[in-house]
Amino acid sequence: MSYDIPESIPQGSDGAQEEENRRIEEIADELSRLCRVYEAQPGNGEADVKPCEVEKRVAERMAKSEGFWIPMMEIFHLGVPGPSGHENDTYVAEQGIYKVNNLLNNNGSIVALLRKVMLHNIIFPDTAYSFRGFAGFDGRTVLPVLYQPRVADSQPASQIMIDTYMAALGFEKSHKDGRYSNGEYVVWDLLPRNVLVDKEGDIFVVDAEIKLLQ
């Protein structure tokens, strides 16, 4: 079965990467705009409705309108179920991994997750994400679906390898393992479970928490 999901640009060049980042930014900006419109409509500004719930309502409408809604009962068509973590359920395809994000690390905010994805793609372009749609149950659950290329022939990197890699990118290590800053970004949770090294010794950050300081 195929989905009417807009295909992201293959991450084979800087131009393609920039285009995909612009696409993710446009989706985040449009979702924010539609949330403001929704809340301004009479009867929609309920005081007891959390902003993340408004995001979910608007994201479902947007996804169905634009053709990137994935019914939860069909999520297994993305790939073979892989390991699940605190933040993602994964589905492994031939060339990459689909990550269905539960938003726990982003206070339930879809927009916050998309903006973090953009930061990841800027700092770690070798493992850049693309946005593939929203999965969920109608009127209930809405979960962003991200795609990331697989890193072949790899294993978890050691903390020393990670420290060295981040230093080469211009980041200083903090007192806490896996946390780094370069004055513009703070990156944390860079622990062996989230960073891979391949047989050539190249390092790949597959998951990270990132905050823009400015």
GIZI-V717895 format. One record per backbone hydrogen bond with DSSP energy under -0.5 kcal/mol. NH is the residue of the N-H (numbers start at 1). CO is the residue of the C=O. Records with the same first field share a line. If there is no record, write none. Layout:
NH: CO / CO
//
This chain:
5: 3
6: 4
12: 10
17: 13
18: 14
19: 15
20: 16
21: 17
22: 18
23: 19
24: 20
25: 21
26: 22
27: 23
28: 24
29: 25
30: 26
31: 27
32: 28
33: 29
34: 30
35: 31
36: 32
37: 33
38: 34
39: 35
40: 36
41: 37 / 38
44: 41
49: 46
50: 48
53: 50
54: 50
55: 51
56: 52
57: 53
58: 54
59: 55
60: 56
61: 57
62: 58
63: 59
64: 60
65: 61
66: 62
67: 63
68: 63
69: 63
70: 134
71: 69
72: 136
74: 71
75: 72
77: 74
78: 75
79: 76
80: 92
82: 90
85: 88
89: 100
90: 83
91: 98
92: 80
93: 91 / 96
97: 148
98: 91
99: 146
100: 89 / 98
101: 99 / 144
102: 87
106: 103
107: 104
108: 103
109: 106
110: 108
113: 109
114: 110
115: 111
116: 112
117: 113
118: 114
119: 115
120: 116
121: 117
122: 118
123: 119
124: 120
127: 124
128: 125
130: 147
132: 145
133: 145
134: 68
135: 143
136: 70
137: 141
140: 137
143: 135
145: 133
146: 99 / 144
147: 130
148: 97
149: 128
150: 95
152: 150
155: 197
157: 195
162: 158
163: 159
164: 160
165: 161
166: 162
167: 163
168: 164
169: 165
170: 167
171: 166
172: 181
174: 179
179: 176
180: 187
181: 172
182: 185
186: 211
187: 180
188: 209
190: 178
191: 189
194: 191
195: 191 / 192
196: 204
197: 155
198: 202
199: 153
201: 198
204: 196
206: 194 / 204
207: 194
209: 188
211: 186
213: 184
214: 184
//
